[in-house]
């Protein structure tokens, strides 16, 4: 069995994290648009065509996240960070699930409870992703 290439692994993790952040930034305005309508209690007047554009935008972003999850699952981490890599992978999978749930919350109108539940799931997953990366970094620096 071939030993994992640390340089390749670190480069891929860095690329995935950067791409995830960029995708999230691209989706943020649409997210804030929906959240703002909810907070202002304007969901009844939210334009259906715009809502469907947002669903499509979120689907495109979630598809990108799903591809990155596939990359994560194919990576071969060094043995000393295998546990942290698995935590990272699990958290990323949870993040993708939260994104899928957010899409579902918008498909037939705006389901406020489902939208907020999806947001919370994404927030928790983001925290877990950051924690796993921080632990991997600490182990690699030692």
C-alpha positions as CSV (number, residue, x, y, z in Angstrom):
1,X,0.0,0.0,0.0
2,X,1.3,3.4,-1.0
3,X,1.9,6.0,1.6
4,X,-0.4,9.1,1.4
5,X,1.1,12.1,-0.2
6,X,1.0,14.8,2.5
7,X,1.6,17.7,0.1
8,X,-1.2,16.6,-2.2
9,X,-3.6,16.0,0.7
10,X,-3.0,19.4,2.2
11,X,-3.3,21.1,-1.2
12,X,-6.6,19.4,-1.8
13,X,-8.0,20.2,1.6
14,X,-7.0,23.9,1.1
15,X,-8.6,23.9,-2.3
16,X,-11.8,22.4,-1.0
17,X,-12.0,24.8,1.9
18,X,-11.4,27.8,-0.4
19,X,-13.9,26.6,-3.0
20,X,-16.5,26.0,-0.3
21,X,-16.0,29.5,1.0
22,X,-16.2,31.1,-2.5
23,X,-19.4,29.1,-3.2
24,X,-20.9,30.2,0.1
25,X,-20.1,33.8,-0.7
26,X,-21.8,33.5,-4.1
27,X,-24.9,32.2,-2.4
28,X,-25.0,34.5,0.5
29,X,-26.9,37.4,-1.1
30,X,-29.8,35.1,-2.1
31,X,-29.8,33.5,1.4
32,X,-30.0,37.0,3.0
33,X,-32.8,37.9,0.6
34,X,-34.9,35.0,1.7
35,X,-34.0,35.5,5.4
36,X,-34.8,39.2,5.2
37,X,-38.2,38.4,3.7
38,X,-38.9,36.0,6.6
39,X,-37.8,38.5,9.2
40,X,-39.9,41.3,7.7
41,X,-42.8,38.8,7.5
42,X,-43.0,39.3,3.7
43,X,-42.9,35.7,2.6
44,X,-46.5,35.8,1.3
45,X,-45.5,38.5,-1.2
46,X,-42.1,36.9,-2.1
47,X,-42.0,36.6,-5.9
48,X,-42.4,32.9,-6.9
49,X,-40.2,33.3,-10.0
50,X,-37.4,34.8,-7.8
51,X,-37.9,32.0,-5.2
52,X,-37.4,29.4,-8.0
53,X,-34.3,31.3,-9.2
54,X,-32.9,31.0,-5.7
55,X,-33.8,27.3,-5.5
56,X,-31.9,26.8,-8.8
57,X,-28.9,28.9,-7.5
58,X,-28.8,26.9,-4.3
59,X,-29.0,23.6,-6.2
60,X,-26.0,24.6,-8.3
61,X,-24.1,25.4,-5.2
62,X,-25.1,22.3,-3.5
63,X,-24.1,20.2,-6.5
64,X,-20.6,21.8,-6.2
65,X,-20.5,21.0,-2.5
66,X,-21.5,17.4,-3.3
67,X,-18.6,17.1,-5.8
68,X,-16.2,18.4,-3.1
69,X,-17.6,15.9,-0.6
70,X,-16.8,13.1,-3.2
71,X,-13.2,14.5,-3.4
72,X,-13.0,14.5,0.4
73,X,-14.1,10.9,0.6
74,X,-11.5,9.8,-1.9
75,X,-8.5,11.5,-0.2
76,X,-6.0,9.4,1.6
77,X,-5.0,11.3,4.8
78,X,-1.8,10.6,6.7
79,X,-2.5,8.1,9.5
80,X,-1.9,10.7,12.2
81,X,-4.9,12.8,11.1
82,X,-7.2,10.0,9.9
83,X,-9.6,10.5,12.8
84,X,-9.8,14.3,12.2
85,X,-10.2,13.7,8.5
86,X,-13.2,11.5,9.2
87,X,-14.7,14.2,11.5
88,X,-14.1,16.7,8.7
89,X,-15.8,14.4,6.1
90,X,-18.7,13.8,8.4
91,X,-19.2,17.5,9.1
92,X,-19.0,18.3,5.4
93,X,-21.6,15.6,4.7
94,X,-23.9,17.2,7.3
95,X,-23.3,20.6,5.7
96,X,-24.4,19.3,2.3
97,X,-27.5,17.7,3.9
98,X,-28.3,21.1,5.4
99,X,-28.0,22.7,2.0
100,X,-30.3,20.1,0.5
101,X,-32.8,20.7,3.3
102,X,-32.7,24.5,2.7
103,X,-33.5,23.8,-1.0
104,X,-36.5,21.7,0.1
105,X,-37.6,24.5,2.4
106,X,-38.0,26.8,-0.6
107,X,-39.5,24.5,-3.2
108,X,-43.2,24.9,-2.4
109,X,-43.2,28.4,-1.0
110,X,-41.1,29.3,2.0
111,X,-41.3,26.9,4.9
112,X,-39.9,29.1,7.7
113,X,-39.3,26.3,10.2
114,X,-37.6,24.1,7.7
115,X,-35.5,27.1,6.5
116,X,-34.3,27.9,10.0
117,X,-33.6,24.2,10.8
118,X,-31.5,24.0,7.6
119,X,-29.6,27.1,8.5
120,X,-28.9,25.8,12.0
121,X,-27.7,22.4,10.6
122,X,-25.4,24.3,8.2
123,X,-24.1,26.5,11.1
124,X,-23.3,23.5,13.3
125,X,-21.6,21.7,10.4
126,X,-19.5,24.8,9.6
127,X,-18.4,24.9,13.2
128,X,-17.5,21.2,13.1
129,X,-15.6,21.6,9.8
130,X,-13.6,24.5,11.2
131,X,-12.8,22.5,14.4
132,X,-11.7,19.5,12.4
133,X,-9.4,21.6,10.2
134,X,-8.0,23.4,13.2
135,X,-7.2,20.0,14.8
136,X,-5.6,18.6,11.6
137,X,-3.5,21.8,11.4
138,X,-2.3,21.4,15.0
139,X,-1.4,17.7,14.4
140,X,0.4,18.5,11.2
141,X,2.4,21.4,12.7
142,X,3.7,19.2,15.6
